[in-house]
Amino acid sequence: QQKNVPAAESALLALLPGYKAHWAVCTAKNGYSGVVALVRDSLSPTVALDTICPELHEGRTITLTFDDVHAIVAYVPNSGQDLKRLDHRIDTWEPAMRAHLKAVGEAKGKPVVLFGDLNVAHLDADIWNATAKHIAKSAGTTPKERAAFAELLGDGYVDCFRALWPDATGCFSYWSTRSGNQLLNRGLRLDYAVASASVLDERSPVRLHDCAILDQYAPNGDHAPTLVVLRRA
């Protein structure tokens, strides 16, 4: 909640001095969603808050424009129990996100990186039990959501993790805490770094260097952070 931001920011920056925090907070429903970006004091990006479907007032995105790259932090809406938000996600959110990525990237001619909890498991390899009957009817693993992610990649973007590790299996970023699934590695890969395909070009001034799932930072589930490293030429 907005009232909690000062205390949370103070605690964060005590652990990570030398950074500035940018917050997008949900005002539609207290404590429902929100994201924060921590940026080094030496950098001065242009910052835009809640740029995707702002009418929701859910604080789901932060767009940061640096000298040589755009970074979009996102917490994509979950389709929810009984898939109540699936239609909105597919028909409204996904097109808005693709349009935003395109507009931001084309405006300055810089690569774009979208990262965060994208709430979708794209490939069968991103789902521990991909053949289970309930998968097609579960939030994040419906055919519509997976196809929407494929459509995003088809617009000229790459899944950074898969670009580096195309055949990796058993690499998940989410596990149900209710079922204790992390110990059994029964999970999903819902957290991503998606970047302009140009980051794979050796001639690009900004190139993909590494991407990894840091499951050691989620010892009890449910989400593990995803690391993406870009390198200047």
Beta strands, then each sheet from edge to edge (+ up, - down):
strand 1: 19-25
strand 2: 34-40
strand 3: 46-49
strand 4: 61-65
strand 5: 70-75
strand 6: 112-117
strand 7: 157-159
strand 8: 174-175
strand 9: 187-188
strand 10: 191-196
strand 11: 206-213
strand 12: 222-223
strand 13: 226-232
sheet 1: 1+ 2-
sheet 2: 3+ 4- 5+ 6+ 10- 7+
sheet 3: 9+ 8- 12+
sheet 4: 11+ 13-
end
